[in-house]
Amino acid sequence: MEGLRLVDMHCHLDFMSNAAEVAADAAQQGLAIFATTVTPQGYERACGDLACHSNVRIGVGLHPWWVADGRCTWADVEQAAALAREARYVGEVGLDFSPKHVPDGSNESQVKAFAKVVRACADGTAVTGPKLLSIHSVRSAGTVLDVLQESGCLETCRCIFHWFSGTSDELHRAVKAGCWFSINEMMLATRRGREYARQLPLDKLLLETDLPPQQDAPFSAEAIISSLERTVEQLEAIKKADVRSITTQNALELLQTAPTR
């Protein structure tokens, strides 16, 4: 991953209808991507479609929305856990207890599914280095931390909270636990998000986009880079530090010595 200037640590590259083209353009422009998926089938397809792109790392996904509404069955949960046991990268996984996005009564099934995947991460082996998880935690950060702690994942894996929106106490707990945090421009559009960014330690700070805004449509590496640049500009004003260099170095320390899957 030499010559990189930016790293998007949470991007749904497989949602883009021209994902391989975007990955190739990203490499030419010095952009690396942690491509998070939302189902185990999506992970396997992405591995096939993007395997030749050395600037892309692909995560085993089991998104809580797909678990909550039944699009991912228990067989899918078991498949995700089996893949996560062997893979180096896992994401997007986690919990969402917001009634805006998930049906009532889905919390228990989500927790059961998430716990199975993170136990597989904690117990499994990666080809080299610790496993890396990108985690969704809407109105659920405390429970996410409980599951990560009970599984042993906090000790054996590198856990990244994607677009953190929990309480201040949950943020402090996650920082104390040694977690990383990937920040996008949507998070910085809120007062609380900007305050959280101010509090986060620089050595745990990462950039992300959570793009694209819709599935099965063309996108571009330029749009990803533009979003990251806006995030960098805002973060540098908040942190009074060289956020571009620091976040790139943080990301490379997590990504560069590992295989692509």
C-alpha positions in Angstrom: 0.0 0.0 0.0 2.8 2.4 -0.8 2.0 5.9 -2.1 -1.3 6.2 -0.4 -2.6 9.6 0.8 -6.1 8.7 2.1 -7.8 5.6 3.5 -11.6 5.2 3.6 -12.1 2.8 6.5 -15.8 2.2 5.9 -17.1 2.2 2.4 -19.8 0.0 0.7 -17.8 -0.5 -2.4 -19.8 -3.6 -3.4 -23.0 -1.5 -3.5 -21.5 0.4 -6.6 -22.5 -1.1 -9.9 -19.0 -0.2 -11.2 -17.1 -1.3 -8.1 -14.1 -2.7 -9.9 -13.7 0.5 -11.9 -13.9 2.6 -8.7 -11.3 0.4 -7.0 -8.9 0.8 -10.0 -9.4 4.6 -10.1 -8.9 4.8 -6.3 -5.6 3.1 -6.6 -4.4 5.5 -9.2 -5.4 8.4 -7.0 -3.7 7.1 -3.8 -6.9 5.9 -2.1 -7.2 2.6 -0.1 -10.6 1.3 0.9 -11.9 -1.0 3.6 -14.9 -2.4 1.7 -17.5 -3.4 4.2 -20.3 -5.7 3.1 -23.7 -6.4 4.7 -24.3 -10.1 4.1 -22.0 -13.1 3.9 -23.1 -13.6 0.3 -22.1 -10.0 -0.5 -18.7 -10.7 1.0 -18.1 -13.7 -1.2 -19.2 -11.8 -4.3 -17.0 -8.9 -3.4 -14.0 -11.2 -2.9 -14.5 -12.6 -6.4 -15.1 -9.2 -8.0 -12.4 -7.2 -6.3 -9.7 -9.7 -5.5 -7.2 -8.2 -7.9 -7.2 -4.8 -6.3 -4.4 -4.5 -3.8 -5.7 -1.2 -2.4 -9.0 -2.8 -1.2 -9.6 -4.9 1.9 -13.0 -6.7 2.1 -14.9 -7.3 5.3 -17.3 -10.2 6.2 -20.7 -8.5 6.7 -23.8 -9.2 8.7 -25.6 -5.9 9.0 -28.1 -5.6 11.9 -30.8 -4.2 9.6 -30.6 -7.4 7.5 -30.8 -9.5 10.6 -33.6 -7.5 12.1 -36.0 -7.7 9.2 -35.2 -11.3 8.3 -33.3 -10.7 5.1 -30.4 -12.6 6.8 -31.6 -15.9 8.3 -29.9 -17.9 11.0 -28.2 -19.9 8.3 -26.7 -16.6 7.1 -25.6 -15.8 10.6 -23.8 -19.2 10.8 -22.2 -18.6 7.4 -21.0 -15.2 8.5 -19.6 -16.6 11.7 -17.8 -19.4 9.7 -16.3 -16.8 7.3 -15.4 -14.4 10.1 -13.5 -17.2 11.9 -11.1 -17.5 9.0 -11.1 -13.9 7.6 -8.8 -11.1 8.7 -11.5 -8.4 8.1 -15.1 -8.3 9.4 -17.6 -5.5 8.8 -20.2 -4.2 8.8 -21.5 -6.0 11.8 -23.1 -4.7 15.0 -26.4 -3.7 16.6 -29.1 -1.1 15.9 -31.9 -0.5 18.4 -33.4 2.5 16.7 -37.1 2.1 15.8 -36.4 4.2 12.7 -34.5 1.4 11.0 -35.5 -1.9 12.6 -38.8 -3.5 13.7 -39.8 -3.8 17.3 -38.7 -7.0 19.0 -35.6 -7.5 16.9 -33.1 -6.6 19.6 -32.7 -10.2 20.9 -32.1 -11.7 17.5 -29.6 -9.0 16.7 -27.6 -9.6 19.9 -27.6 -13.4 19.3 -26.4 -13.0 15.8 -23.7 -10.4 16.6 -22.5 -12.4 19.6 -22.0 -15.5 17.4 -20.0 -13.5 14.9 -17.7 -11.8 17.4 -17.1 -15.1 19.3 -16.0 -16.5 16.0 -13.7 -13.5 15.6 -12.3 -13.9 19.1 -11.8 -17.7 18.7 -10.7 -17.8 15.1 -7.3 -17.2 13.5 -6.3 -14.8 10.8 -3.5 -15.4 8.3 -1.4 -12.6 9.8 -2.2 -10.0 12.5 -5.3 -9.5 14.6 -8.7 -9.4 13.1 -10.2 -6.0 12.2 -13.9 -5.2 12.8 -16.0 -2.3 11.6 -19.0 -2.0 13.9 -22.4 -0.4 13.6 -23.8 0.7 17.0 -27.0 2.8 16.9 -28.6 3.2 20.3 -26.7 0.1 21.3 -23.1 1.0 22.0 -23.2 -0.2 25.6 -24.6 -3.6 24.5 -22.0 -3.8 21.7 -19.2 -3.2 24.2 -20.7 -5.8 26.5 -20.8 -8.4 23.7 -17.2 -7.5 22.6 -16.0 -7.8 26.2 -17.8 -11.1 27.0 -16.4 -12.7 23.8 -12.8 -11.6 24.4 -12.9 -9.7 21.2 -11.6 -6.5 22.8 -8.4 -8.2 23.7 -7.8 -10.3 20.5 -9.2 -8.0 17.8 -9.0 -4.4 16.6 -12.5 -3.0 17.0 -13.6 0.2 15.1 -16.8 2.0 15.9 -18.1 3.3 12.6 -19.9 6.7 12.8 -20.2 6.6 16.6 -23.4 8.1 18.0 -23.7 6.7 21.5 -23.7 8.5 24.8 -20.7 10.3 26.3 -20.3 7.6 28.9 -20.3 4.9 26.1 -17.7 6.9 24.2 -15.4 7.1 27.2 -15.9 3.4 27.8 -15.0 2.6 24.2 -11.9 4.8 24.3 -10.8 3.2 27.6 -11.3 -0.2 26.0 -8.8 0.7 23.2 -11.3 0.9 20.4 -10.8 2.9 17.2 -13.3 5.4 15.6 -13.9 6.1 12.0 -15.5 9.5 11.3 -17.4 10.8 8.3 -18.7 14.2 7.3 -22.3 13.2 8.3 -21.1 12.7 11.9 -19.4 16.1 11.8 -22.6 17.7 10.7 -24.0 17.4 14.2 -22.9 19.3 17.3 -22.5 16.1 19.3 -20.4 14.5 16.5 -18.0 17.4 16.4 -17.7 17.3 20.2 -17.0 13.6 20.1 -14.3 14.1 17.4 -12.7 16.8 19.6 -12.5 14.3 22.5 -11.1 11.3 20.6 -7.4 10.5 20.9 -5.5 11.1 17.6 -3.9 7.7 17.6 -7.4 6.1 17.5 -8.8 8.3 14.7 -9.8 7.1 11.3 -11.6 8.4 8.2 -14.6 6.9 6.5 -17.4 7.9 4.0 -20.1 5.2 4.4 -20.8 5.8 0.7 -22.5 5.3 -1.7 -25.9 6.8 -0.8 -27.8 4.2 -2.9 -27.3 0.6 -4.0 -26.7 -0.7 -7.6 -25.8 2.6 -9.2 -22.5 3.9 -10.6 -20.2 5.9 -8.3 -16.7 7.3 -8.5 -13.4 7.4 -6.6 -13.5 11.1 -7.0 -16.7 11.4 -4.9 -15.2 9.2 -2.2 -12.0 11.4 -2.1 -14.1 14.6 -2.0 -16.0 13.4 1.0 -12.8 12.4 2.8 -11.2 15.7 2.0 -14.2 17.6 3.5 -13.9 15.4 6.6 -10.2 16.1 6.9 -10.7 19.8 6.6 -13.3 19.8 9.4 -11.2 17.5 11.6 -8.1 19.6 11.2 -10.0 22.6 12.3 -11.3 20.7 15.4 -8.1 18.9 16.3 -5.5 21.5 15.3 -3.4 18.7 14.0 -2.2 17.1 10.7 -5.3 14.8 10.6 -4.6 13.6 7.0 -1.2 12.2 7.9 -2.2 10.8 11.3 -5.4 9.0 10.1 -3.6 7.6 7.1 -0.8 6.3 9.3 -3.3 4.8 11.8 -5.2 3.1 9.0 -2.0 1.7 7.4 -0.9 0.3 10.7 -4.2 -1.6 10.8 -4.3 -2.7 7.2 -1.0 -2.8 5.4 0.7 -5.9 6.7 -2.3 -8.1 6.1 -3.6 -10.1 3.1 -6.5 -8.7 1.1 -9.1 -11.0 2.7 
